[in-house]
Amino acid sequence: MKLDDLHTPCLVLELGILKRNLARMADAVARHPSLKLRPHMKTAKSLAVAALAAPDHGPITVSTIAEARYFAGGGYRDQIYAVDITPQKLDAIAAINAQGNDVKIITDDPEVASAIAAHPGILPTLIEVDCGEGRGGIASDSAVLAEIAERLGARCAGIMTHAGHSYAERSEEGMRKVAEAERAGAVLAAERLRGMGITPRVVSAGSSPTALYGQSMAGITDIRAGVYMFGDLFQGQIGTHGMEDIAVTVLSAVTSRKQDRNAVLIDAGGIALSKDRSTQAAPKDLGFGVMLDRHGKWRFGEAIVARTHQEHGEVRGAGPLPFAELPVGALVRVAPNHTCLTVAAHDRYYVVDGGDEVIAVWDRVNGW
């Protein structure tokens, strides 16, 4: 099977680039001998990708119960379900853990902690602390942390935090500072647990920028990162990887040519690409993605997907588009703005390795 045989739009995964991205992160984490990489599978959602990112069924991170079940079924027993749990979901996690798995849940709420403590199932729990992102979590020095820990009792397995605000940084130095604040916040919270007589077996932190640029991981047991696997236009602009390191693109076909406005329409719209606008906050606004040639090369300059409708994308060229090379039906690829959301509507990856030949088809799990 070749690219010409595929029904567009669909995801194309470059195996060589994926392996290069995985090796780069593994090398970064290896700088810290006691640190484990706990890859976040919320983007890839694929056992085949996990086999490369977390070899030998190593620890992983998930973001849905569907992922937790899917990866547990594939032998990935050590997981963190990194979204604050609700009491309604405790039965589902307990059922997964009853099969010999170790899916750790998180909370930042005392009442939920009480519900966890009262549940008859196996529910190891991490307390989420906020290290500056301002999303979930509580302050490391908050009295609420002690209250949650007391309510959890023996089910308190440790601490987790996430420096999502690292993506707002535009320099390695800025990312290093965020990484240190993340580490310090998690370690302080863990020290408070120890002061209460609770030994945290997990002190988990992470984002792709802080995993790559953190100078010290003292006191951290594992680091969670995910977008580094596939990369995207936003990550390329903030410097967590190069623009040549985007492993997943959306294969699309030209459906109409608009030479009067130097544009082409493609059959990848808002559903196939997502309507995320991450690069609005980056140095260069790259719309809803950049159109590449069928081999994933930047042959058209900044040919930006400027508009999306449900199943239509409109690509406008910064310079004159080569319409002779872009007849209706011509295959192109779109580099994603934010890969996590772009891949979400798709159910599989068509794997290539630098050519037109599809060497594998990898499934992915969707839903919640």
DAGIVEN-V816801 format. One record per pair of residues at least 6 apart in sequence whose ideal C-beta (glycine too) atoms are under 8 Angstrom apart, sorted by sequence separation. I is the first residue (numbers start at 0). J is the second residue. D is the distance in whole Angstrom. If there is no record, write none. Layout:
i={I & I}
j={J & J}
d={D & D}
This chain:
i={28 & 43 & 53 & 61 & 96 & 106 & 129 & 130 & 137 & 138 & 168 & 192 & 193 & 216 & 234 & 235 & 256 & 257 & 278 & 291 & 292 & 306 & 307 & 314 & 325 & 335 & 351 & 352 & 28 & 52 & 71 & 95 & 115 & 129 & 137 & 148 & 192 & 227 & 235 & 256 & 257 & 278 & 291 & 292 & 306 & 335 & 350 & 351 & 28 & 40 & 70 & 84 & 127 & 128 & 129 & 147 & 168 & 226 & 255 & 256 & 278 & 289 & 291 & 304 & 305 & 349 & 350 & 2 & 40 & 43 & 61 & 106 & 115 & 127 & 128 & 129 & 130 & 165 & 168 & 213 & 230 & 235 & 255 & 290 & 304 & 305 & 350 & 49 & 92 & 127 & 128 & 137 & 189 & 230 & 232 & 235 & 253 & 254 & 304 & 305 & 350 & 25 & 38 & 59 & 67 & 104 & 126 & 128 & 253 & 254 & 276 & 303 & 349 & 350 & 24 & 40 & 80 & 92 & 112 & 165 & 204 & 210 & 227 & 253 & 254 & 275 & 289 & 290 & 302 & 303 & 348 & 67 & 164 & 165 & 189 & 209 & 210 & 211 & 226 & 227 & 232 & 252 & 274 & 289 & 290 & 302 & 347 & 348 & 38 & 210 & 230 & 231 & 251 & 252 & 273 & 289 & 290 & 302 & 303 & 347 & 38 & 89 & 162 & 204 & 230 & 251 & 272 & 288 & 289 & 301 & 302 & 347 & 348 & 37 & 59 & 64 & 128 & 162 & 165 & 186 & 202 & 203 & 205 & 211 & 229 & 230 & 251 & 272 & 285 & 287 & 288 & 300 & 301 & 346 & 347 & 36 & 56 & 61 & 185 & 202 & 203 & 204 & 205 & 206 & 207 & 210 & 229 & 230 & 286 & 287 & 299 & 300 & 314 & 346 & 56 & 57 & 59 & 60 & 61 & 62 & 104 & 106 & 126 & 162 & 185 & 202 & 203 & 204 & 205 & 206 & 207 & 228 & 229 & 249 & 269 & 283 & 285 & 286 & 287 & 300 & 302 & 345 & 40 & 41 & 56 & 58 & 59 & 60 & 61 & 62 & 63 & 104 & 105 & 106 & 107 & 162 & 185 & 201 & 202 & 203 & 204 & 205 & 207 & 286 & 287 & 346 & 37 & 39 & 40 & 41 & 56 & 57 & 58 & 59 & 61 & 62 & 84 & 103 & 104 & 105 & 106 & 107 & 161 & 200 & 201 & 203 & 207 & 251 & 286 & 287 & 36 & 37 & 38 & 39 & 40 & 41 & 49 & 58 & 60 & 84 & 102 & 103 & 104 & 105 & 106 & 107 & 126 & 160 & 299 & 312 & 342 & 35 & 37 & 38 & 39 & 41 & 44 & 53 & 78 & 80 & 83 & 84 & 101 & 103 & 105 & 107 & 126 & 182 & 249 & 299 & 343 & 35 & 37 & 39 & 46 & 76 & 78 & 79 & 80 & 82 & 83 & 97 & 181 & 249 & 46 & 49 & 64 & 71 & 76 & 77 & 78 & 79 & 80 & 81 & 83 & 96 & 97 & 136 & 160 & 181 & 288 & 290 & 41 & 44 & 67 & 76 & 78 & 80 & 83 & 86 & 89 & 93 & 96 & 126 & 136 & 160 & 181 & 265 & 287 & 40 & 49 & 79 & 85 & 89 & 93 & 94 & 96 & 135 & 159 & 46 & 64 & 68 & 71 & 84 & 93 & 96 & 124 & 134 & 158 & 207 & 263 & 64 & 67 & 83 & 86 & 90 & 92 & 93 & 107 & 160 & 181 & 211 & 71 & 89 & 93 & 107 & 126 & 132 & 134 & 189 & 208 & 304 & 21 & 40 & 90 & 92 & 105 & 107 & 124 & 128 & 130 & 132 & 158 & 178 & 17 & 21 & 64 & 71 & 84 & 89 & 123 & 124 & 125 & 126 & 127 & 128 & 129 & 130 & 131 & 132 & 133 & 158 & 177 & 178 & 182 & 186 & 208 & 122 & 124 & 125 & 126 & 127 & 128 & 130 & 132 & 157 & 177 & 181 & 186 & 207 & 272 & 18 & 89 & 123 & 125 & 126 & 127 & 131 & 182 & 185 & 186 & 274 & 17 & 109 & 112 & 116 & 125 & 127 & 158 & 174 & 178 & 179 & 182 & 185 & 67 & 112 & 116 & 157 & 174 & 178 & 179 & 182 & 272 & 107 & 115 & 116 & 178 & 179 & 182 & 293 & 109 & 113 & 155 & 174 & 175 & 182 & 267 & 293 & 295 & 109 & 112 & 116 & 174 & 175 & 269 & 293 & 294 & 108 & 112 & 115 & 175 & 249 & 265 & 268 & 269 & 270 & 271 & 292 & 293 & 295 & 41 & 84 & 107 & 166 & 168 & 268 & 269 & 270 & 272 & 291 & 292 & 61 & 106 & 109 & 158 & 165 & 171 & 268 & 271 & 290 & 291 & 37 & 39 & 155 & 157 & 159 & 162 & 166 & 236 & 268 & 290 & 291 & 148 & 156 & 157 & 158 & 159 & 160 & 161 & 162 & 163 & 165 & 248 & 250 & 262 & 268 & 290 & 291 & 83 & 144 & 148 & 155 & 156 & 157 & 158 & 159 & 160 & 161 & 162 & 165 & 233 & 237 & 266 & 268 & 289 & 139 & 156 & 157 & 158 & 159 & 161 & 232 & 233 & 236 & 266 & 267 & 288 & 289 & 79 & 131 & 139 & 145 & 149 & 157 & 162 & 231 & 232 & 236 & 265 & 266 & 288 & 140 & 144 & 148 & 162 & 236 & 248 & 264 & 265 & 288 & 139 & 233 & 264 & 265 & 288 & 131 & 139 & 148 & 232 & 236 & 264 & 265 & 287 & 130 & 131 & 145 & 245 & 263 & 264 & 286 & 130 & 140 & 262 & 263 & 285 & 83 & 139 & 262 & 103 & 130 & 131 & 232 & 262 & 288 & 105 & 130 & 261 & 262 & 129 & 130 & 242 & 260 & 261 & 128 & 232 & 257 & 128 & 232 & 254 & 263 & 261 & 262 & 278 & 261 & 263 & 277 & 128 & 276 & 277 & 294 & 251 & 272 & 275 & 294 & 126 & 161 & 263 & 273 & 275 & 293 & 157 & 272 & 273 & 159 & 258 & 272 & 273 & 275 & 126 & 256 & 265 & 267 & 275 & 166 & 171 & 273 & 169 & 170 & 265 & 273 & 168 & 169 & 256 & 272 & 256 & 271 & 273 & 166 & 256 & 273 & 253 & 255 & 253 & 254 & 271 & 130 & 253 & 270 & 271 & 253 & 125 & 252 & 253 & 252 & 81 & 125 & 252 & 253 & 251 & 252 & 79 & 81 & 250 & 251 & 250 & 251 & 250 & 251 & 249 & 248 & 249 & 248 & 248 & 249 & 248 & 247 & 245 & 245 & 247 & 242 & 249 & 245 & 247 & 247 & 103 & 250 & 247 & 232 & 231 & 232 & 233 & 231 & 232 & 233 & 231 & 231 & 231 & 230 & 231 & 229 & 231 & 226 & 167 & 169 & 226 & 229 & 225 & 79 & 79 & 81 & 79 & 58 & 60 & 60 & 37 & 39 & 37 & 36 & 52 & 48 & 28 & 31 & 34 & 43 & 24 & 27 & 33 & 42 & 27 & 31 & 37 & 39 & 41 & 42 & 31 & 34 & 35 & 36 & 37 & 38 & 39 & 40 & 43 & 24 & 34 & 35 & 36 & 37 & 38 & 39 & 42 & 43 & 24 & 33 & 34 & 35 & 38 & 42 & 23 & 31 & 34 & 36 & 38 & 28 & 24 & 24 & 23 & 24 & 21 & 20 & 21 & 20 & 20 & 20 & 17 & 17 & 16 & 12 & 23 & 20 & 20 & 19 & 20 & 16 & 16 & 16 & 17 & 16 & 13 & 12 & 13 & 12 & 13 & 11 & 10 & 11 & 10 & 11 & 10 & 11 & 9 & 10 & 8 & 9 & 8 & 7 & 8 & 7 & 8 & 5 & 7 & 2 & 8 & 8 & 7 & 8 & 7 & 8 & 8 & 13 & 11 & 2 & 69 & 42 & 42 & 41 & 44 & 66 & 43 & 65 & 42 & 48 & 65 & 47 & 65 & 65 & 45 & 63 & 64 & 63 & 47 & 48 & 47 & 46 & 47 & 45 & 46 & 45 & 45 & 44 & 45 & 43 & 44 & 11 & 44 & 7 & 3 & 2 & 10 & 10 & 9 & 12 & 14 & 10 & 11 & 12 & 14 & 15 & 9 & 10 & 11 & 12 & 13 & 14 & 15 & 10 & 11 & 12 & 13 & 9 & 11 & 13 & 5 & 14 & 14 & 2 & 2 & 12 & 3 & 5 & 2 & 4 & 1 & 1 & 2 & 0 & 1 & 0}
j={34 & 49 & 59 & 67 & 102 & 112 & 135 & 136 & 143 & 144 & 174 & 198 & 199 & 222 & 240 & 241 & 262 & 263 & 284 & 297 & 298 & 312 & 313 & 320 & 331 & 341 & 357 & 358 & 35 & 59 & 78 & 102 & 122 & 136 & 144 & 155 & 199 & 234 & 242 & 263 & 264 & 285 & 298 & 299 & 313 & 342 & 357 & 358 & 36 & 48 & 78 & 92 & 135 & 136 & 137 & 155 & 176 & 234 & 263 & 264 & 286 & 297 & 299 & 312 & 313 & 357 & 358 & 11 & 49 & 52 & 70 & 115 & 124 & 136 & 137 & 138 & 139 & 174 & 177 & 222 & 239 & 244 & 264 & 299 & 313 & 314 & 359 & 59 & 102 & 137 & 138 & 147 & 199 & 240 & 242 & 245 & 263 & 264 & 314 & 315 & 360 & 36 & 49 & 70 & 78 & 115 & 137 & 139 & 264 & 265 & 287 & 314 & 360 & 361 & 36 & 52 & 92 & 104 & 124 & 177 & 216 & 222 & 239 & 265 & 266 & 287 & 301 & 302 & 314 & 315 & 360 & 80 & 177 & 178 & 202 & 222 & 223 & 224 & 239 & 240 & 245 & 265 & 287 & 302 & 303 & 315 & 360 & 361 & 52 & 224 & 244 & 245 & 265 & 266 & 287 & 303 & 304 & 316 & 317 & 361 & 53 & 104 & 177 & 219 & 245 & 266 & 287 & 303 & 304 & 316 & 317 & 362 & 363 & 53 & 75 & 80 & 144 & 178 & 181 & 202 & 218 & 219 & 221 & 227 & 245 & 246 & 267 & 288 & 301 & 303 & 304 & 316 & 317 & 362 & 363 & 53 & 73 & 78 & 202 & 219 & 220 & 221 & 222 & 223 & 224 & 227 & 246 & 247 & 303 & 304 & 316 & 317 & 331 & 363 & 74 & 75 & 77 & 78 & 79 & 80 & 122 & 124 & 144 & 180 & 203 & 220 & 221 & 222 & 223 & 224 & 225 & 246 & 247 & 267 & 287 & 301 & 303 & 304 & 305 & 318 & 320 & 363 & 59 & 60 & 75 & 77 & 78 & 79 & 80 & 81 & 82 & 123 & 124 & 125 & 126 & 181 & 204 & 220 & 221 & 222 & 223 & 224 & 226 & 305 & 306 & 365 & 57 & 59 & 60 & 61 & 76 & 77 & 78 & 79 & 81 & 82 & 104 & 123 & 124 & 125 & 126 & 127 & 181 & 220 & 221 & 223 & 227 & 271 & 306 & 307 & 57 & 58 & 59 & 60 & 61 & 62 & 70 & 79 & 81 & 105 & 123 & 124 & 125 & 126 & 127 & 128 & 147 & 181 & 320 & 333 & 363 & 57 & 59 & 60 & 61 & 63 & 66 & 75 & 100 & 102 & 105 & 106 & 123 & 125 & 127 & 129 & 148 & 204 & 271 & 321 & 365 & 58 & 60 & 62 & 69 & 99 & 101 & 102 & 103 & 105 & 106 & 120 & 204 & 272 & 70 & 73 & 88 & 95 & 100 & 101 & 102 & 103 & 104 & 105 & 107 & 120 & 121 & 160 & 184 & 205 & 312 & 314 & 66 & 69 & 92 & 101 & 103 & 105 & 108 & 111 & 114 & 118 & 121 & 151 & 161 & 185 & 206 & 290 & 312 & 66 & 75 & 105 & 111 & 115 & 119 & 120 & 122 & 161 & 185 & 73 & 91 & 95 & 98 & 111 & 120 & 123 & 151 & 161 & 185 & 234 & 290 & 92 & 95 & 111 & 114 & 118 & 120 & 121 & 135 & 188 & 209 & 239 & 100 & 118 & 122 & 136 & 155 & 161 & 163 & 218 & 237 & 333 & 51 & 70 & 120 & 122 & 135 & 137 & 154 & 158 & 160 & 162 & 188 & 208 & 48 & 52 & 95 & 102 & 115 & 120 & 154 & 155 & 156 & 157 & 158 & 159 & 160 & 161 & 162 & 163 & 164 & 189 & 208 & 209 & 213 & 217 & 239 & 154 & 156 & 157 & 158 & 159 & 160 & 162 & 164 & 189 & 209 & 213 & 218 & 239 & 304 & 51 & 122 & 156 & 158 & 159 & 160 & 164 & 215 & 218 & 219 & 307 & 51 & 143 & 146 & 150 & 159 & 161 & 192 & 208 & 212 & 213 & 216 & 219 & 102 & 147 & 151 & 192 & 209 & 213 & 214 & 217 & 307 & 143 & 151 & 152 & 214 & 215 & 218 & 329 & 146 & 150 & 192 & 211 & 212 & 219 & 304 & 330 & 332 & 147 & 150 & 154 & 212 & 213 & 307 & 331 & 332 & 147 & 151 & 154 & 214 & 288 & 304 & 307 & 308 & 309 & 310 & 331 & 332 & 334 & 81 & 124 & 147 & 206 & 208 & 308 & 309 & 310 & 312 & 331 & 332 & 102 & 147 & 150 & 199 & 206 & 212 & 309 & 312 & 331 & 332 & 79 & 81 & 197 & 199 & 201 & 204 & 208 & 278 & 310 & 332 & 333 & 191 & 199 & 200 & 201 & 202 & 203 & 204 & 205 & 206 & 208 & 291 & 293 & 305 & 311 & 333 & 334 & 127 & 188 & 192 & 199 & 200 & 201 & 202 & 203 & 204 & 205 & 206 & 209 & 277 & 281 & 310 & 312 & 333 & 184 & 201 & 202 & 203 & 204 & 206 & 277 & 278 & 281 & 311 & 312 & 333 & 334 & 125 & 177 & 185 & 191 & 195 & 203 & 208 & 277 & 278 & 282 & 311 & 312 & 334 & 187 & 191 & 195 & 209 & 283 & 295 & 311 & 312 & 335 & 187 & 281 & 312 & 313 & 336 & 180 & 188 & 197 & 281 & 285 & 313 & 314 & 336 & 180 & 181 & 195 & 295 & 313 & 314 & 336 & 181 & 191 & 313 & 314 & 336 & 135 & 191 & 314 & 156 & 183 & 184 & 285 & 315 & 341 & 159 & 184 & 315 & 316 & 184 & 185 & 297 & 315 & 316 & 184 & 288 & 313 & 185 & 289 & 311 & 320 & 319 & 320 & 336 & 320 & 322 & 336 & 188 & 336 & 337 & 354 & 312 & 333 & 336 & 355 & 188 & 223 & 325 & 335 & 337 & 355 & 220 & 335 & 336 & 223 & 322 & 336 & 337 & 340 & 192 & 322 & 331 & 333 & 341 & 233 & 238 & 340 & 237 & 238 & 333 & 341 & 237 & 238 & 325 & 341 & 326 & 341 & 343 & 237 & 327 & 344 & 325 & 327 & 326 & 327 & 344 & 204 & 327 & 344 & 345 & 328 & 201 & 328 & 329 & 329 & 159 & 203 & 330 & 331 & 330 & 331 & 159 & 161 & 330 & 331 & 331 & 332 & 332 & 333 & 332 & 332 & 333 & 333 & 334 & 335 & 335 & 335 & 334 & 335 & 338 & 334 & 341 & 338 & 341 & 342 & 201 & 349 & 348 & 334 & 334 & 335 & 336 & 335 & 336 & 337 & 336 & 337 & 338 & 338 & 339 & 338 & 341 & 338 & 280 & 282 & 339 & 342 & 339 & 201 & 203 & 223 & 223 & 221 & 223 & 225 & 203 & 205 & 205 & 210 & 228 & 228 & 210 & 213 & 216 & 225 & 207 & 210 & 216 & 225 & 211 & 215 & 221 & 223 & 225 & 226 & 216 & 219 & 220 & 221 & 222 & 223 & 224 & 225 & 228 & 210 & 220 & 221 & 222 & 223 & 224 & 225 & 228 & 229 & 211 & 220 & 221 & 222 & 225 & 229 & 211 & 219 & 222 & 224 & 228 & 222 & 224 & 227 & 227 & 228 & 227 & 227 & 228 & 228 & 229 & 230 & 228 & 229 & 230 & 229 & 240 & 240 & 244 & 244 & 246 & 243 & 244 & 245 & 246 & 246 & 246 & 246 & 247 & 247 & 248 & 247 & 247 & 248 & 248 & 249 & 249 & 250 & 249 & 250 & 249 & 250 & 250 & 250 & 251 & 251 & 252 & 250 & 252 & 250 & 265 & 266 & 266 & 267 & 267 & 271 & 272 & 295 & 295 & 293 & 364 & 338 & 339 & 339 & 342 & 364 & 342 & 364 & 342 & 348 & 365 & 348 & 366 & 367 & 348 & 366 & 367 & 367 & 359 & 361 & 361 & 361 & 362 & 361 & 362 & 362 & 363 & 363 & 364 & 363 & 364 & 332 & 365 & 330 & 330 & 330 & 342 & 345 & 345 & 348 & 350 & 347 & 348 & 349 & 351 & 352 & 347 & 348 & 349 & 350 & 351 & 352 & 353 & 349 & 350 & 351 & 352 & 349 & 351 & 353 & 349 & 358 & 359 & 349 & 351 & 361 & 355 & 357 & 355 & 357 & 355 & 356 & 357 & 356 & 357 & 357}
d={6 & 7 & 5 & 5 & 6 & 6 & 7 & 8 & 5 & 8 & 5 & 8 & 7 & 7 & 6 & 6 & 8 & 7 & 5 & 6 & 4 & 7 & 7 & 8 & 7 & 4 & 6 & 6 & 8 & 8 & 7 & 5 & 5 & 3 & 6 & 5 & 5 & 8 & 4 & 5 & 7 & 4 & 7 & 7 & 4 & 8 & 7 & 6 & 4 & 7 & 6 & 7 & 5 & 5 & 6 & 8 & 8 & 6 & 7 & 8 & 7 & 8 & 7 & 5 & 6 & 5 & 5 & 7 & 6 & 7 & 6 & 7 & 5 & 4 & 6 & 6 & 7 & 6 & 6 & 8 & 8 & 7 & 4 & 6 & 7 & 7 & 4 & 6 & 6 & 7 & 7 & 8 & 5 & 5 & 8 & 7 & 5 & 5 & 5 & 5 & 7 & 7 & 7 & 6 & 6 & 7 & 8 & 5 & 7 & 6 & 7 & 7 & 6 & 6 & 7 & 8 & 7 & 6 & 7 & 4 & 8 & 5 & 7 & 6 & 5 & 8 & 6 & 4 & 5 & 6 & 7 & 5 & 6 & 7 & 5 & 8 & 8 & 8 & 8 & 7 & 7 & 7 & 7 & 6 & 8 & 7 & 6 & 4 & 4 & 4 & 5 & 6 & 4 & 5 & 8 & 6 & 7 & 5 & 7 & 6 & 5 & 8 & 5 & 5 & 4 & 6 & 5 & 8 & 7 & 8 & 7 & 5 & 7 & 8 & 5 & 7 & 7 & 7 & 8 & 7 & 6 & 7 & 8 & 7 & 7 & 6 & 4 & 5 & 7 & 8 & 4 & 7 & 4 & 7 & 6 & 8 & 8 & 5 & 5 & 5 & 7 & 8 & 4 & 8 & 4 & 7 & 5 & 8 & 4 & 4 & 6 & 5 & 8 & 6 & 5 & 8 & 7 & 7 & 7 & 7 & 6 & 6 & 6 & 7 & 7 & 5 & 5 & 6 & 4 & 6 & 7 & 7 & 4 & 5 & 8 & 8 & 6 & 5 & 8 & 5 & 7 & 7 & 5 & 7 & 5 & 4 & 6 & 5 & 6 & 6 & 8 & 7 & 7 & 8 & 7 & 4 & 5 & 6 & 8 & 8 & 7 & 5 & 5 & 5 & 8 & 6 & 8 & 8 & 7 & 7 & 7 & 7 & 7 & 8 & 7 & 6 & 4 & 5 & 5 & 5 & 7 & 5 & 8 & 7 & 7 & 6 & 4 & 7 & 8 & 5 & 8 & 4 & 6 & 4 & 6 & 4 & 6 & 8 & 5 & 7 & 8 & 7 & 7 & 7 & 7 & 8 & 5 & 6 & 6 & 7 & 7 & 7 & 6 & 7 & 8 & 8 & 6 & 7 & 7 & 6 & 6 & 6 & 7 & 6 & 5 & 8 & 6 & 6 & 6 & 7 & 7 & 6 & 5 & 7 & 7 & 7 & 7 & 8 & 7 & 7 & 6 & 7 & 5 & 6 & 7 & 7 & 6 & 5 & 5 & 5 & 5 & 5 & 5 & 6 & 6 & 7 & 7 & 6 & 6 & 8 & 8 & 5 & 7 & 8 & 7 & 6 & 7 & 7 & 7 & 6 & 7 & 6 & 4 & 8 & 8 & 5 & 8 & 7 & 7 & 6 & 6 & 7 & 7 & 7 & 8 & 7 & 7 & 8 & 8 & 4 & 5 & 6 & 7 & 6 & 2 & 8 & 5 & 8 & 5 & 7 & 8 & 7 & 6 & 8 & 4 & 8 & 7 & 6 & 6 & 8 & 6 & 6 & 5 & 5 & 6 & 5 & 7 & 6 & 6 & 7 & 7 & 6 & 6 & 6 & 7 & 6 & 8 & 5 & 5 & 6 & 5 & 6 & 5 & 7 & 7 & 6 & 8 & 7 & 7 & 7 & 6 & 6 & 6 & 8 & 8 & 8 & 7 & 8 & 7 & 4 & 7 & 5 & 7 & 4 & 7 & 7 & 5 & 6 & 6 & 5 & 6 & 6 & 5 & 6 & 5 & 7 & 6 & 8 & 4 & 5 & 7 & 7 & 6 & 4 & 6 & 8 & 7 & 5 & 6 & 7 & 7 & 6 & 7 & 7 & 8 & 6 & 4 & 8 & 7 & 4 & 6 & 7 & 6 & 6 & 5 & 5 & 6 & 7 & 6 & 3 & 7 & 7 & 6 & 8 & 6 & 6 & 7 & 7 & 7 & 8 & 5 & 5 & 7 & 7 & 5 & 6 & 8 & 4 & 5 & 5 & 4 & 6 & 4 & 7 & 4 & 6 & 8 & 7 & 5 & 6 & 6 & 7 & 8 & 5 & 6 & 6 & 8 & 6 & 7 & 8 & 8 & 8 & 7 & 7 & 7 & 5 & 6 & 7 & 6 & 7 & 7 & 8 & 7 & 6 & 6 & 5 & 5 & 5 & 8 & 5 & 5 & 7 & 7 & 5 & 3 & 7 & 7 & 7 & 6 & 4 & 7 & 7 & 8 & 7 & 6 & 7 & 8 & 7 & 7 & 8 & 6 & 4 & 6 & 8 & 8 & 5 & 6 & 6 & 6 & 6 & 6 & 8 & 6 & 4 & 5 & 4 & 5 & 7 & 5 & 5 & 4 & 7 & 6 & 5 & 7 & 5 & 5 & 5 & 7 & 7 & 6 & 8 & 5 & 4 & 7 & 5 & 4 & 5 & 7 & 7 & 7 & 7 & 7 & 7 & 8 & 7 & 5 & 6 & 8 & 8 & 6 & 7 & 6 & 6 & 5 & 6 & 6 & 6 & 5 & 6 & 4 & 6 & 7 & 8 & 5 & 6 & 4 & 6 & 8 & 8 & 6 & 6 & 6 & 6 & 7 & 6 & 8 & 8 & 8 & 7 & 4 & 8 & 6 & 5 & 6 & 5 & 7 & 6 & 6 & 8 & 7 & 5 & 5 & 8 & 6 & 4 & 6 & 7 & 8 & 7 & 7 & 7 & 5 & 6 & 7 & 8 & 6 & 6 & 7 & 7 & 6 & 7 & 5 & 6 & 8 & 5 & 5 & 7 & 4 & 8 & 7 & 6 & 5 & 8 & 7 & 7 & 6 & 8 & 4 & 8 & 8 & 7 & 7 & 8 & 6 & 7 & 7 & 5 & 8 & 6 & 6 & 6 & 7 & 8 & 7 & 4 & 6 & 8 & 7 & 5 & 7 & 8 & 7 & 6 & 8 & 8 & 7 & 7 & 7 & 7 & 5 & 7 & 7 & 6 & 6 & 8 & 6 & 5 & 8 & 6 & 6 & 6 & 5 & 7 & 7 & 7 & 6 & 7 & 7 & 7 & 7 & 7 & 6 & 6 & 8 & 7 & 6 & 6 & 7 & 4 & 4 & 6 & 6 & 7 & 7 & 7 & 5 & 7 & 6 & 8 & 7 & 8 & 7 & 6 & 7 & 7 & 7 & 6 & 7 & 7 & 6 & 5 & 5 & 6 & 6 & 6 & 4 & 7 & 8 & 4 & 7 & 6 & 8 & 7 & 6 & 7 & 7 & 7 & 6 & 7 & 7 & 6 & 5 & 7 & 7 & 8 & 7 & 8 & 6 & 7 & 6 & 8 & 5 & 7 & 8 & 6 & 8 & 5 & 5 & 8 & 4 & 5 & 6 & 6 & 4 & 6 & 6 & 7 & 7 & 7 & 6 & 7 & 6 & 6 & 7 & 4 & 6 & 5 & 7 & 3 & 7 & 7 & 7 & 8 & 7 & 7 & 6 & 6 & 8 & 8 & 6 & 7 & 7 & 6 & 6 & 5 & 7 & 8 & 8 & 6 & 6 & 6 & 7 & 6 & 6 & 7 & 8 & 8 & 7 & 7 & 6 & 7 & 6 & 8 & 6 & 7 & 4 & 4 & 5 & 6 & 8 & 5 & 8 & 7 & 6 & 5 & 8 & 7 & 6 & 5 & 7 & 7 & 5 & 5 & 6 & 5 & 5 & 5 & 8 & 6 & 5 & 6 & 8 & 6 & 6 & 4 & 7 & 4 & 8 & 6 & 7 & 6 & 4 & 6 & 4 & 7 & 8 & 6 & 8 & 5 & 6 & 8 & 7 & 8 & 5 & 6 & 7 & 7 & 6 & 5 & 7 & 7 & 4 & 8 & 8 & 5 & 8 & 7 & 5 & 4 & 8 & 7 & 5 & 6 & 7 & 7 & 7 & 6 & 6 & 5 & 7 & 4 & 5 & 7 & 7 & 7 & 7 & 5 & 8 & 5 & 5 & 5 & 6 & 4 & 6 & 7 & 8 & 7 & 7 & 6 & 6 & 7 & 6 & 7 & 8 & 8 & 7 & 7 & 7 & 7 & 5 & 8 & 5 & 6 & 7 & 8 & 6 & 4}
